[in-house]
Amino acid sequence: MNVDERGAELLEDQEQLATSRLKYSFNFELQRREFCKLLGGGLMVFLSARDLVSQESGRRFNGGQGAPPAIAAWLHIAEDGSITVYTGKVEMGQNIRTSLTQQVSEELRIPPASIHLIMGDTALVPYDMGTFGSRTTPTMGPQLRRVSAAARENLIDLAAQRWQVDRSNLLAKDGKVQDPQSRKSVTYGELTKGQELVKLVADAPVLESPAEWKIAGASASKVDGRAFVTGEHKYTSDVVRPGMLYGKVMRPAQFKATLKSLDDGEAQKLPGITVVHDGNFVGVTASDSAGATKALQALRAEWSAPQQTSEATLFQDLKNAGTSATGESAETIFQSGSMEQGLAAADHRLSETYSVAYIAHIPLEPRAAVAEWNDSRLTVWTGTQRPFGVREELSEAFRIPLEDVHVIVPDTGSAYGGKHTADAAVEAARLAKAAGKPVKVVWTREEEFTWAYFRPAGVIEVKSGVRRDGTITAWQCDNYNAGAAAIRTPYNIANQRITFHPAEAPLRQGSYRGLAGPANHFAREVHMDELAHTVGMESLEFRLKNVTDLRLRAVLQAAAEKFGWSREKSSPSRGFGIAGGTEKGSYVATCVEVAIGKHNDVHVVRVAEAFECGAIVNPAGLQNQIVGSIIMGLGGALFEAIHFDNGRILNPRLSSYRVPRFSDMPQVDVEMLDRKDLPPAGAGETPIMTLAPAIANAIFAATGKRLRALPMVPQGLPR
């Protein structure tokens, strides 16, 4: 939330509501009364949340079998007609606040400006597993639409009762309930004024079809957009609390290090410094960030660390670890037919190995947290994708009840899957507990590079068979460590065996935009190009021959048309590549043009991408997501890689870790297929999937060099 005048007032309300501990109470009547009292009456829409939450999170809400359904508040209509919506999702740059607002606006028939979302505050919002997996649009969107439609129908009921008319003759429009026959109208606020009204959603109300959308489905300006571009918008790193101190944490030079000794004498001499030492944890607090840095530099520590692996043997280590894993560890994701029969039926057989390096998330805002203790109760402001997950980590770390931990998530300066954990939150809370005052911890860029987790590195082996006519007869994929997301092929292949082999990894690893989707698409779509080349077929024709999924065919054809696929032929200085795929319920295809320079440098000149995610909620927002994914994907495709040796990261700064620059930007053309006959799917991840293989295929078309490792050209084309 914003820590400005409006945000400060909202913060007071949030803290009052947190004190009442309503979210996990099963006493619906108490919860109803407390919420309505604190929010000044009006209409409050509640939801029996267990089924909806378990659908999203994969587990039952607050208890096991037979637990009573939790009652969670989702929407409040105040006497002045303003709408407050509660969601556990968070805003981290994907502009989900705008598209969710549009959907509430659509069902409530009220201008978006009248709606305010409270997001990611564990004391106020219903339980949510987290903002990841492109799940906000397909799960939270319908959820809030359902709640809003229930509120709309309740308001129509109230107006019918007031006027003693048949409700079927009334309509909701522009924040009012109107009677076209008598020309009477009443605002939502007038209907709720002075009353404590509750709507418990039981039966699913009728929702507007995407084909009938008037507000959703159209481009909308970013909510609070002016504050973002003027710098008024506040993030965790902008949060200031009364009496707040600044904290820094000592880091060893290597991973897995153990603290042998600590000399804090010089640091203790500095004025206003608190040194916190607990096992391997060493931190300091000061009245300002510079003072904390000075105190940290004054500490003298001796660490010991075991010998660790290096980047030079990474891929062989992962392959060995995955191969030596027990049969129970290796997971067969999909199997059909017989690989032996499929290979026997092939005229050509191909076996190749692909690899992907560790890469970092590079969020605009490094990890940050502000922690404040009030007796035994803890409040933390932090940028995270999992507010309730961070709440649980804090509860476990300090051995305090969940209800004594309050996590507030201000808008977060990007995450890309990299902010699932409570690292900075736990550090700030430890320092705040020792200092007896609120403490802010903001990681440096070097800390973010070194101590956050990375996208997993991996080895992917593909073995296949194909007939002369281009029919694929066999497909075997073995993925070591990269992950199982999007590992299955969307192409029609009778004989398949798809296996994921987990491995003990040398570096800390976790979620990244699209999880393993970009890695698996890279291996699959480059291999598809290799098969096409083997049988002498054109790349697009080969793909279309082996796929009947109409949605995948549609994006492949749309991208080709947008790009002008058949107009030009590749040459030694210019190449064209294509790739397609599907993940998270959406479909993508990318065409790429690359230019090969005199010094073997590669420049991506042009990208055309077709994307389909069902019905589009906010076209402008979606286009931004797609273009952003393409820009981000350039780095992982061409030059991004974490280098390490013996437990040390060797390139922990932007000066030594190459990210896309303005000079790397190609011309980007986006074709969005709006399928109003399908429910909306998420768009935060899938658009990044097919860029790298399309680039690899374009490089091959120009040079005849088949690049099977990401990044492909960190120092230019191999000679």
matplotlib code that plots the C-alpha trace (Angstrom):
import matplotlib.pyplot as plt

x = [0.0, 1.1, 2.6, 1.2, -1.7, -4.4, -2.2, -1.6, -5.3, -5.8, -2.9, -4.7, -7.9, -5.8, -4.2, -7.5, -8.9, -5.8, -6.3, -9.8, -8.3, -11.4, -10.0, -9.7, -12.8, -15.6, -18.1, -19.8, -22.1, -19.1, -17.2, -20.1, -20.7, -17.0, -16.4, -19.6, -18.8, -15.2, -16.2, -19.2, -22.1, -23.0, -23.1, -20.5, -20.2, -18.9, -18.0, -17.9, -14.3, -13.1, -14.0, -12.7, -9.5, -8.8, -9.4, -6.6, -4.2, -4.6, -5.2, -8.1, -8.5, -7.5, -7.9, -8.5, -11.5, -14.7, -13.5, -16.3, -16.1, -14.3, -16.3, -14.2, -15.1, -14.4, -16.2, -17.7, -20.0, -19.9, -22.6, -20.9, -21.0, -17.3, -16.3, -13.5, -12.4, -10.2, -7.8, -4.7, -3.2, -0.4, 0.7, 4.3, 4.3, 1.9, -0.9, -3.3, -4.9, -6.2, -7.6, -9.2, -10.8, -12.2, -13.8, -15.4, -16.5, -18.1, -20.3, -21.2, -21.9, -19.9, -17.0, -13.5, -12.5, -15.1, -13.3, -10.3, -8.5, -6.8, -4.2, -1.9, -2.7, -3.0, -5.2, -7.8, -7.9, -9.1, -6.4, -4.5, -1.6, 0.2, 0.6, 2.3, 1.6, -0.4, -3.4, -4.7, -6.7, -8.2, -9.0, -9.2, -10.9, -13.9, -13.9, -14.3, -16.7, -18.9, -18.7, -19.5, -22.4, -23.8, -23.6, -25.3, -28.2, -28.5, -28.7, -31.4, -33.3, -33.0, -34.3, -37.2, -38.1, -37.9, -40.2, -42.3, -41.8, -40.9, -37.1, -37.0, -37.9, -34.9, -31.4, -28.0, -26.1, -23.6, -23.6, -27.3, -30.3, -32.8, -36.5, -37.0, -40.8, -41.1, -37.7, -36.8, -33.1, -31.2, -27.4, -25.8, -24.7, -28.3, -29.4, -26.9, -26.9, -27.3, -27.6, -25.5, -26.2, -24.6, -24.7, -23.4, -22.6, -24.0, -25.3, -23.2, -24.8, -25.0, -21.9, -21.6, -20.3, -17.1, -18.9, -21.1, -18.3, -18.3, -15.6, -13.6, -12.4, -11.4, -8.0, -7.9, -5.4, -3.3, -4.9, -2.8, -0.7, 0.2, 1.7, 3.9, 5.4, 5.9, 7.5, 4.8, 4.0, 5.5, 7.1, 8.5, 11.8, 9.8, 8.1, 9.0, 7.8, 8.2, 11.6, 12.7, 16.3, 18.2, 19.6, 22.4, 23.3, 26.8, 27.3, 30.1, 32.2, 30.9, 27.8, 27.3, 29.8, 29.9, 30.9, 34.0, 34.6, 33.4, 35.1, 32.5, 34.6, 35.1, 31.5, 30.2, 32.2, 30.2, 27.3, 23.8, 24.8, 23.3, 25.1, 23.0, 24.8, 22.9, 24.7, 25.6, 23.4, 25.2, 23.5, 23.6, 21.2, 21.8, 19.9, 20.6, 21.7, 25.2, 25.7, 24.6, 27.0, 29.9, 29.1, 29.0, 32.4, 33.8, 33.0, 35.7, 34.6, 36.2, 34.2, 34.8, 33.2, 33.4, 34.8, 32.0, 31.4, 32.0, 30.3, 32.8, 31.3, 27.7, 25.9, 27.7, 27.1, 23.3, 23.2, 25.1, 22.9, 19.7, 20.9, 21.9, 18.6, 16.3, 13.5, 11.1, 12.8, 12.5, 9.0, 7.5, 5.2, 3.6, 3.9, 2.1, 2.7, 6.1, 9.3, 10.9, 8.1, 8.1, 11.9, 11.7, 9.0, 11.1, 13.2, 15.4, 16.3, 17.8, 19.2, 20.4, 21.2, 20.2, 21.2, 20.2, 22.4, 21.5, 20.1, 19.0, 15.7, 17.1, 14.0, 13.9, 13.5, 15.8, 14.4, 13.2, 11.3, 10.3, 9.5, 7.9, 7.2, 4.3, 4.9, 4.7, 2.9, 4.8, 3.9, 6.1, 5.9, 7.6, 7.5, 6.5, 4.4, 3.2, 1.9, 0.4, 3.5, 5.7, 3.4, 3.9, 7.7, 7.7, 5.4, 7.8, 11.0, 9.9, 7.6, 4.6, 1.0, 0.0, -2.6, 0.2, 1.9, 0.6, 2.1, 1.4, 2.6, 3.0, 3.2, 6.4, 9.0, 8.9, 9.5, 9.4, 8.9, 11.9, 10.1, 8.4, 10.5, 10.7, 14.5, 14.5, 11.3, 12.9, 16.1, 14.3, 12.2, 15.3, 17.0, 13.9, 13.3, 16.9, 16.8, 13.4, 12.5, 11.2, 13.9, 14.2, 16.4, 17.0, 19.2, 22.0, 22.1, 25.1, 23.1, 20.2, 22.5, 24.2, 21.7, 18.4, 17.6, 18.1, 16.3, 17.4, 20.1, 19.3, 20.1, 17.4, 17.9, 15.5, 15.5, 13.1, 12.1, 10.5, 9.3, 10.4, 7.0, 7.5, 5.4, 7.0, 6.8, 8.7, 9.6, 11.5, 12.4, 14.6, 14.9, 17.5, 16.8, 15.4, 11.8, 8.7, 6.6, 5.5, 7.6, 4.9, 4.9, 1.7, 2.4, 0.7, 3.1, 1.9, 4.9, 6.2, 8.1, 8.5, 10.5, 11.7, 14.9, 15.3, 18.9, 20.8, 21.8, 24.9, 23.1, 19.9, 17.2, 13.5, 10.7, 11.4, 9.0, 7.4, 9.3, 10.9, 8.6, 11.3, 13.8, 11.5, 10.2, 13.8, 14.7, 11.5, 11.2, 14.9, 14.6, 11.5, 13.5, 16.2, 13.7, 12.3, 15.8, 16.5, 13.5, 13.9, 10.7, 10.0, 9.8, 6.2, 4.9, 6.6, 4.9, 1.5, 1.8, 2.3, -0.3, -4.1, -4.6, -6.6, -5.4, -1.7, -2.3, -4.0, -1.1, 1.5, -0.4, -1.1, 2.6, 3.7, 1.2, 2.2, 5.9, 5.5, 7.1, 7.4, 8.3, 12.1, 14.8, 17.6, 21.2, 24.6, 23.9, 20.2, 18.2, 14.5, 13.2, 9.9, 8.7, 5.4, 4.0, 1.4, 1.4, -0.9, -3.9, -2.6, -0.9, 2.1, 4.1, 7.1, 8.9, 12.3, 14.7, 18.4, 21.3, 24.8, 27.5, 31.0, 32.5, 30.2, 27.8, 24.1, 21.4, 17.7, 16.2, 12.6, 10.1, 6.5, 4.6, 1.0, -0.6, -3.9, -5.2, -8.9, -11.0, -8.7, -9.6, -7.3, -5.7, -3.3, -2.2, -1.8, 0.3, 2.6, 2.9, 3.8, 6.4, 7.9, 8.2, 10.0, 12.5, 13.2, 13.5, 16.3, 18.6, 18.2, 18.4, 21.5, 23.8, 22.4, 24.2, 25.3, 29.0, 30.2, 33.1, 33.6, 30.5, 31.1, 29.1, 31.6, 29.4, 27.1, 26.8, 25.1, 28.5, 29.4, 25.9, 24.6, 20.9, 19.0, 19.7, 18.0, 20.5, 19.3, 15.7, 14.3, 11.2, 8.3, 5.0, 2.3, -0.8, -3.4, -6.1, -9.2, -11.2, -14.3, -15.7, -13.1, -12.5, -9.5, -6.2, -3.1, -0.5, 2.4, 4.5, 3.6, 4.7, 8.3, 8.4, 9.1, 11.5, 14.8, 14.1, 12.9, 16.2, 18.2, 16.4, 17.0, 20.7, 20.8, 19.0, 21.6, 24.8, 24.1, 25.3, 23.0, 23.2, 21.7, 22.8, 21.3, 22.7, 23.6, 25.9, 27.4, 30.6, 29.1, 28.8, 31.3, 33.7]
y = [0.0, 3.6, 5.4, 8.8, 10.7, 8.5, 5.4, 6.4, 6.7, 3.3, 1.9, 2.9, 1.1, -1.9, -2.1, -1.8, -4.6, -6.7, -6.3, -7.7, -10.9, -11.5, -13.4, -16.8, -16.6, -19.1, -16.9, -15.3, -13.1, -11.6, -11.1, -9.4, -7.0, -6.1, -5.4, -3.4, -1.4, -0.6, 0.2, 2.4, 0.2, -0.4, -3.6, -6.2, -9.3, -12.5, -15.7, -19.3, -19.4, -23.0, -24.4, -21.4, -21.2, -24.9, -24.8, -22.2, -23.3, -27.1, -27.5, -27.0, -23.6, -23.4, -27.0, -30.5, -32.7, -31.5, -28.0, -25.5, -23.2, -19.9, -16.8, -14.2, -10.6, -9.7, -6.5, -3.5, -0.8, 2.3, 4.9, 7.3, 4.6, 3.9, 0.2, -1.5, -4.9, -7.3, -9.8, -11.7, -11.1, -8.5, -5.9, -6.4, -4.6, -6.8, -4.2, -6.8, -4.1, -2.5, -5.7, -6.9, -3.4, -3.6, -7.0, -5.7, -2.6, -4.7, -6.7, -3.9, -1.4, 1.3, 3.4, 1.9, 5.1, 4.3, 1.1, 0.6, -2.7, -3.7, -6.3, -8.6, -7.6, -10.7, -9.0, -7.9, -10.1, -13.7, -16.4, -16.7, -19.1, -16.4, -14.4, -16.8, -19.4, -17.0, -17.8, -14.3, -13.8, -17.3, -17.7, -14.3, -12.6, -14.9, -14.9, -11.1, -11.1, -13.6, -11.5, -8.3, -9.9, -11.0, -7.4, -6.1, -8.5, -7.7, -3.9, -4.6, -6.5, -3.6, -1.2, -3.5, -3.6, 0.1, 0.8, -2.3, -3.3, -6.5, -6.8, -8.2, -4.7, -3.0, -2.7, -1.6, 1.0, 3.7, 3.1, 3.3, 1.0, 2.3, 1.6, 2.4, 2.4, 5.0, 6.6, 6.3, 5.8, 5.4, 5.3, 2.3, 4.5, 5.7, 2.1, 1.1, 4.3, 3.8, 0.1, -2.9, -5.2, -8.6, -10.8, -14.3, -15.7, -19.3, -19.9, -18.7, -15.6, -15.2, -13.4, -11.2, -13.1, -11.7, -11.0, -8.5, -6.8, -3.0, -2.1, -5.4, -6.3, -2.7, -1.0, 0.9, 3.3, 2.0, 2.6, 5.3, 5.6, 9.2, 8.4, 5.7, 8.0, 10.9, 8.9, 9.5, 5.8, 4.2, 0.8, -1.2, 0.6, 3.9, 2.8, 4.9, 4.1, 6.3, 5.8, 3.5, 2.2, 0.8, -2.7, -4.5, -8.1, -9.6, -12.1, -14.7, -14.8, -18.3, -20.3, -22.9, -21.0, -21.3, -18.4, -19.4, -16.1, -12.5, -9.4, -6.6, -4.3, -1.5, -1.6, -1.3, 1.9, 3.6, 5.8, 4.4, 1.0, -2.3, -5.5, -8.7, -12.0, -15.3, -18.3, -17.7, -14.5, -11.2, -7.9, -4.3, -1.4, 2.3, 5.5, 5.7, 3.4, 4.9, 4.3, 0.7, 0.2, 1.7, -0.5, -3.6, -2.7, -2.4, -6.1, -8.6, -12.2, -15.5, -18.1, -21.6, -23.2, -26.6, -27.2, -26.7, -27.4, -25.0, -23.9, -25.8, -29.1, -27.9, -29.8, -33.1, -32.8, -32.3, -35.2, -37.4, -36.4, -37.0, -40.3, -41.6, -40.6, -43.5, -44.5, -42.9, -39.5, -39.6, -38.7, -40.0, -37.1, -38.7, -42.0, -43.4, -46.1, -47.6, -45.7, -48.9, -49.3, -45.5, -45.5, -48.6, -47.0, -44.0, -43.3, -40.9, -40.9, -37.9, -37.6, -34.2, -32.5, -29.0, -27.0, -23.9, -21.9, -20.4, -16.9, -14.2, -12.4, -8.8, -7.2, -3.4, -3.3, -5.6, -7.4, -5.1, -5.3, -3.1, -4.9, -3.6, -5.4, -4.4, -6.6, -10.1, -9.1, -8.5, -6.4, -6.6, -4.6, -6.4, -7.0, -10.6, -12.8, -14.8, -12.7, -15.6, -17.8, -15.1, -14.9, -18.6, -18.3, -15.5, -17.4, -20.4, -18.4, -16.6, -19.3, -17.0, -17.7, -17.0, -14.5, -12.4, -11.9, -9.2, -9.0, -6.0, -6.0, -2.6, -2.7, -4.5, -3.4, -6.6, -10.2, -12.6, -15.5, -14.4, -13.2, -16.2, -16.3, -14.3, -13.6, -9.9, -10.0, -12.4, -10.4, -7.2, -8.8, -10.3, -6.9, -5.1, -7.5, -7.0, -3.2, -2.7, -0.4, -0.8, -1.7, -1.5, -3.8, -3.2, -5.6, -4.2, -5.3, -7.5, -9.2, -9.7, -11.3, -13.5, -14.5, -14.7, -17.9, -18.5, -20.0, -23.6, -24.7, -27.9, -30.5, -31.7, -34.7, -35.3, -38.5, -38.7, -40.5, -39.1, -40.5, -39.2, -37.5, -35.5, -37.5, -37.7, -41.3, -41.2, -38.5, -39.1, -36.2, -36.4, -33.2, -33.0, -30.4, -27.6, -28.5, -30.1, -27.1, -27.2, -30.4, -32.2, -31.7, -30.3, -32.1, -35.3, -38.1, -41.6, -42.9, -40.7, -40.9, -37.7, -37.8, -35.2, -36.1, -33.9, -33.4, -31.9, -28.5, -26.5, -23.2, -22.1, -22.3, -21.6, -20.1, -17.9, -16.4, -19.4, -21.8, -24.5, -23.5, -21.4, -24.2, -27.0, -24.9, -24.2, -27.8, -28.9, -26.2, -26.3, -30.1, -29.7, -27.4, -30.1, -32.7, -30.4, -29.9, -33.6, -34.4, -31.3, -29.6, -26.0, -25.2, -23.9, -26.6, -29.3, -28.0, -27.7, -31.2, -32.6, -30.6, -30.7, -28.4, -25.6, -22.9, -23.7, -23.8, -20.4, -18.7, -20.3, -19.0, -15.6, -15.1, -16.2, -13.8, -10.9, -11.5, -12.2, -15.6, -16.7, -13.4, -13.5, -16.3, -16.6, -15.6, -15.8, -12.4, -12.7, -15.6, -16.3, -18.6, -19.7, -21.5, -22.2, -23.6, -23.6, -23.3, -22.1, -22.4, -19.9, -20.2, -18.4, -18.4, -16.3, -15.4, -13.8, -12.1, -12.0, -10.2, -11.6, -9.0, -8.9, -9.8, -12.8, -10.7, -11.5, -8.9, -9.6, -7.3, -8.1, -10.1, -10.9, -12.7, -14.0, -14.7, -16.1, -16.3, -16.7, -13.5, -10.5, -8.4, -5.3, -5.3, -2.5, -4.2, -7.5, -6.0, -4.5, -8.0, -9.5, -6.9, -7.0, -10.8, -10.5, -8.0, -10.1, -13.2, -11.6, -11.7, -15.4, -16.3, -14.4, -13.6, -13.9, -16.4, -16.7, -17.6, -19.3, -21.2, -23.0, -21.4, -17.9, -15.9, -14.3, -11.8, -10.3, -6.8, -5.4, -4.3, -8.0, -9.5, -8.5, -7.6, -6.4, -2.7, -0.2, -1.0, -4.7, -3.9, -5.3, -4.1, -5.9, -6.6, -8.2, -10.0, -10.7, -13.3, -12.4, -15.5, -14.2, -17.8, -18.9, -17.8, -15.5, -17.2, -15.7, -13.8, -13.2, -16.2, -17.8, -14.9, -15.5, -19.2, -19.2, -16.4, -18.2, -21.2, -18.9, -17.0, -20.2, -21.4, -18.1, -18.3, -21.8, -20.6, -17.9, -19.7, -23.4, -23.4, -25.2, -23.7, -25.9, -24.1, -21.0, -18.4, -18.8, -16.0, -14.4, -13.6, -13.7, -16.7, -19.5, -19.7]
z = [0.0, -0.5, 2.5, 1.6, 3.2, 1.8, 2.5, 6.1, 6.8, 5.2, 7.3, 10.5, 9.3, 8.4, 11.8, 13.5, 11.5, 12.1, 15.9, 15.6, 14.0, 11.9, 9.0, 10.6, 12.8, 12.1, 13.9, 10.9, 12.9, 14.9, 11.7, 10.0, 12.8, 13.2, 9.5, 9.1, 12.2, 11.2, 7.6, 8.5, 7.4, 3.8, 1.9, 2.6, 0.4, 2.0, 0.5, 1.8, 0.8, 1.4, -2.0, -4.0, -2.0, -2.2, -5.9, -6.3, -3.6, -3.9, -0.2, 2.2, 3.8, 7.5, 8.4, 7.3, 6.4, 8.1, 9.0, 8.9, 5.8, 6.4, 5.8, 4.0, 3.1, -0.5, -1.3, 0.6, -0.8, 1.4, 2.0, -0.5, -3.2, -3.1, -3.6, -1.6, -2.9, -1.0, -2.7, -1.6, -5.0, -5.1, -7.7, -8.8, -12.1, -14.1, -13.8, -12.3, -10.2, -13.4, -15.0, -11.7, -11.2, -14.8, -14.0, -10.8, -12.6, -15.4, -13.0, -10.7, -13.6, -11.9, -13.2, -12.4, -10.6, -7.8, -6.9, -4.6, -4.2, -1.0, -2.0, -0.1, 3.5, 5.6, 8.2, 5.7, 2.6, 2.2, 2.2, -1.0, -1.9, -3.8, -7.0, -9.4, -12.1, -14.2, -11.9, -11.1, -14.3, -14.5, -10.8, -9.0, -12.0, -12.0, -8.2, -7.9, -10.8, -8.9, -5.8, -7.7, -9.5, -6.2, -4.8, -8.0, -7.6, -3.9, -4.7, -7.3, -4.6, -2.2, -4.8, -5.7, -2.0, -1.7, -4.6, -4.3, -7.9, -9.8, -9.7, -13.2, -14.5, -12.8, -14.1, -12.6, -14.5, -13.8, -10.0, -9.8, -9.8, -12.4, -13.1, -16.9, -16.5, -13.7, -14.5, -10.9, -9.9, -6.7, -6.2, -4.6, -1.7, -1.1, -1.0, 1.6, 3.6, 7.4, 7.1, 7.9, 4.9, 4.3, 1.2, 1.6, -1.8, -2.1, -5.6, -8.5, -10.0, -13.7, -15.1, -18.1, -21.2, -22.5, -25.8, -23.8, -21.9, -22.0, -19.5, -19.3, -22.7, -23.5, -22.9, -19.7, -18.3, -15.4, -12.0, -10.3, -13.4, -12.9, -9.4, -11.0, -13.7, -11.3, -8.6, -6.1, -5.9, -2.8, -2.5, 0.5, 0.2, 0.7, 3.9, 7.0, 10.5, 13.6, 15.2, 12.5, 12.2, 9.2, 9.2, 7.4, 7.5, 7.3, 4.4, 4.1, 1.0, 0.1, 0.3, 3.1, 5.3, 9.1, 11.3, 13.3, 15.1, 15.3, 16.5, 16.9, 19.1, 16.6, 15.5, 19.1, 19.5, 16.8, 18.2, 18.0, 16.7, 17.7, 16.8, 16.6, 16.7, 16.8, 15.4, 11.8, 11.7, 12.2, 11.6, 12.7, 13.0, 12.9, 12.6, 8.8, 6.0, 5.8, 9.5, 9.2, 6.3, 8.3, 11.2, 9.0, 7.5, 11.0, 11.9, 11.7, 11.0, 10.2, 8.2, 7.1, 4.1, 2.4, -1.0, -3.6, -7.2, -10.0, -13.2, -15.3, -14.4, -13.8, -16.6, -16.1, -12.3, -12.9, -15.3, -12.9, -10.0, -12.0, -13.4, -10.0, -8.5, -7.5, -9.7, -7.2, -7.7, -11.4, -12.4, -15.7, -16.6, -19.6, -21.5, -24.5, -27.0, -27.3, -27.9, -29.3, -31.9, -32.7, -33.3, -35.4, -37.6, -38.3, -41.4, -39.4, -35.7, -33.8, -30.4, -29.0, -25.7, -24.7, -21.7, -19.8, -17.4, -14.1, -14.5, -12.0, -11.7, -11.7, -10.1, -10.3, -6.5, -4.6, -1.6, 1.1, 4.4, 7.3, 10.6, 13.7, 17.0, 19.3, 22.4, 21.0, 17.8, 14.5, 11.5, 8.4, 5.2, 2.4, -1.3, -1.9, -4.1, -1.2, 1.7, 3.6, 2.9, 4.3, 7.3, 7.9, 7.6, 10.2, 12.5, 12.4, 12.6, 15.8, 17.2, 17.5, 16.6, 13.0, 14.3, 15.9, 12.5, 10.1, 6.6, 4.4, 0.8, -0.8, -4.6, -5.4, -7.9, -10.0, -8.9, -12.0, -9.6, -7.5, -4.4, -2.9, 0.3, 3.5, 3.5, 4.0, 6.2, 8.7, 8.7, 9.5, 12.2, 13.9, 13.9, 15.0, 17.9, 19.1, 18.7, 20.2, 17.3, 13.7, 11.3, 7.5, 5.5, 1.8, 0.0, -2.2, -5.8, -5.0, -2.2, -4.6, -7.2, -4.6, -1.9, -3.8, -5.6, -9.4, -12.3, -12.2, -14.6, -16.5, -19.1, -21.5, -23.7, -26.6, -28.7, -31.6, -34.8, -38.0, -41.3, -44.6, -45.0, -41.9, -39.5, -36.0, -34.8, -31.4, -28.8, -25.6, -23.4, -20.2, -18.2, -15.5, -12.9, -15.1, -14.1, -15.4, -16.4, -20.1, -20.6, -22.6, -26.4, -27.9, -31.2, -32.3, -31.6, -30.9, -29.0, -26.2, -22.9, -20.9, -17.7, -15.2, -13.2, -10.1, -9.0, -6.0, -7.3, -6.4, -6.2, -4.5, -7.1, -7.4, -9.5, -12.5, -15.0, -16.7, -14.4, -16.7, -19.6, -21.4, -21.1, -22.2, -25.1, -26.1, -26.3, -27.9, -30.6, -31.6, -31.9, -34.0, -36.3, -36.4, -37.4, -40.1, -41.5, -41.4, -43.7, -45.8, -44.8, -44.2, -40.5, -40.3, -42.7, -40.5, -37.3, -38.9, -40.3, -36.7, -34.8, -34.8, -31.7, -33.4, -30.9, -31.5, -35.3, -35.1, -33.3, -35.6, -38.6, -37.1, -36.2, -39.7, -41.3, -39.1, -39.8, -43.5, -43.0, -46.6, -48.2, -47.6, -47.6, -45.2, -46.1, -44.4, -42.9, -42.1, -40.8, -39.9, -37.3, -35.8, -32.7, -31.0, -27.8, -25.1, -21.3, -18.5, -20.8, -23.4, -26.7, -28.3, -31.5, -32.3, -35.6, -35.4, -37.8, -36.8, -38.4, -38.3, -38.0, -39.5, -36.1, -35.5, -33.4, -33.4, -33.3, -33.1, -35.7, -35.7, -33.6, -34.4, -31.7, -31.8, -28.4, -27.4, -23.8, -24.3, -23.8, -23.3, -20.3, -21.0, -24.5, -23.7, -20.5, -22.3, -25.0, -22.4, -20.8, -24.1, -25.1, -21.6, -21.8, -25.2, -23.8, -20.7, -22.9, -25.0, -22.0, -21.2, -24.9, -25.8, -22.9, -19.3, -17.1, -13.5, -13.2, -10.1, -8.6, -5.2, -3.6, -4.9, -7.5, -9.9, -11.6, -8.9, -10.4, -13.4, -14.7, -15.1, -15.6, -19.1, -19.3, -22.4, -23.3, -25.5, -28.2, -28.1, -28.7, -32.0, -33.8, -32.0, -33.6, -31.5, -32.7, -30.0, -30.7, -28.7, -28.1, -26.4, -26.6, -24.1, -20.4, -19.9, -19.1, -17.5, -19.6, -17.3, -18.3, -21.6, -23.9, -23.0, -23.9, -27.6, -28.1, -27.4, -29.8, -32.5, -32.2, -32.2, -35.3, -37.1, -36.3, -37.8, -40.9, -41.5, -40.4, -40.3, -36.7, -34.4, -30.9, -28.2, -25.0, -23.3, -23.4, -27.0, -27.8, -24.6, -26.6, -30.1, -32.4, -31.8, -34.6]

ax = plt.figure().add_subplot(projection="3d")
ax.plot(x, y, z, "-o")
ax.set_aspect("equal")
plt.show()
